[in-house]
Every structure is written in C-alpha cells, then in structure tokens.
C-alpha cells in the first residue's frame, strides 16, 4: 500500500512549513506529498500567515525535493482557466523531473470564492468535464499539431498545446500526460468522469464501511465505457492521528481540536496496531493508496512514527 502525506495549508501554514513536511516525508520514505487547493481557512482559529497558492508551492517543492511525488487533492476547476492550468502543471512536471500528479474537482467552498472575487457558478459539473477534456487534450496533442475545443464554457482555437509534461500519459504511453486524479462521493457523474479521464479515483473522508461500495461503483462505470477497471488506482483520504500509546493519541487529537474516539471511528487513528488494522481494512475494501491528512504540520515526529512503525507492516 502506498502511503501519502496530505496537508491543508489554508488552515495556517507558510511555504517553509510545507517545505519542512515535504522534505521530511521524502526522507522518511512516504510515496508522495499532496496539498489542498484552497484560499480560505475553514472554521475558527488563527488565519495567519494566510493562504499559499497550490501550484506556486508545488513549483518550489519540485526544486527542493528529488524523489517524492507531488500533487493536489484537489485543484478546483473554478480557480484557473484550463489552458493556463495545463501550462502550469506541465511546467511543474518539468521542474520536478516528472513527479507531478493533478487532482481536479468541481470546487465547493463558496466563501473562498467570495473572499477573493472568484466566480462561483451554481452548476460546475460541466465546467469540470470540459476542463478534464481540455487539459488531457492539450497534453495529448502530438507536437506540431494543433488543439481545438468548442464547448459550453471554453473555446480554444489552434492551440500549439505546449508545453508538454515530462511524463507519459498513463492512459496512452505514446502521448505526454500527467496522472489525473478524479475524486468525489457522487454515485453517478463522478465515477463516469473517473472512468473517462482518471489514472486514479479518490474518495475523501468517507465512512470506512462505504469505501468498497464507492469503488464498486467506479469499477462499474469503467465497464460501461469498455475500460478495464484495474487500470485505475483506488485511493482513500482520511485524517491521521497515530500514537505510540493512548496518551500520545489523545495529545495529538487535542492538538488538532478533535476527539480521539471520533478520530478512531472516522480516520486512520489510534495506536500503531490500530492504525495498521485500519489500513488493512481499507486494503480489503480495495484501496491500494491512502492519503494521510496531517493537520499539525509542526509535529514531524508524527510522520516519523508512521514511517518507522506502520509503513513496514503495510508496504
């Protein structure tokens, strides 16, 4: 099982905070460092130092790490024009030597759009669909050819479709492309998009007893379009709160304002043996990758504990 570190820097983190976590995650052997793409803190608390931009952050980390994969869970389709997004992601992929992944979603947090003057249309699923078509189309267009798109939301005319990512498309190794992650909990439209465009389907913060059903729905969507369901990676994102003993679990839960019992029920939480058991449960449900949401970015010992005690048991 791949274990990835997933952060929420809009809750209060500088670039230097994120760099420390990403470099620690790389040093400790985690598969990837991912971050959310948000511009406003959620809930009460100190908003300082303010938001950091996801792709600016990842560009910096691309030059300050060497092995770990980097990505978003997930970029909002409302934040960037798809043509610009394709350029940004391809450039960061080049800067990283081919270590970038793009999680892309419809966006949901209306308040951050209002706070920064970003349009927030009521219906966003069509927007997301076109973005997936355009981004994958731009990357997949052979060098020397042009890309065109005439849709409801976007029109691109005679685009040279440059630059290209370093990586080859997981869907078609003869073309350039970055692995695309489609996530969500919808029963019909999200699975259909994952089947069409994604290298990975992610379900974020589900009830653990619902994970297998969500994966089954995506596999059925793949069958519907004639795609082998085993082409996709199936992943889960859940909050992490691990400890060497109950007291350490309680201390880490208090630090993020959560109840230990609630975290044990809904996250990857508890003592080492409990965490290993939860990851085994997720593997049995079909997950081969888990994003561990780390909310206290100053507690690098938390990552070290998981790397030392948990990772060898689930690798």
LINVEN-V957827 format. One line per field, one symbol per residue. burial: 1 if it has 16 or more other C-alpha atoms within 10 Angstrom, else 0. Layout:
burial = ???
//
This chain:
burial = 101111111111101001101111110111111111111110000000001101101110110010111111111111100110111111111111111111111110000110000001000010111111011111111100001110000000000011111111111000111111111110000111111111111111110100110110111111000000100111111111111000011111100000010011011111111111111101101111111111111000011111100110000
//
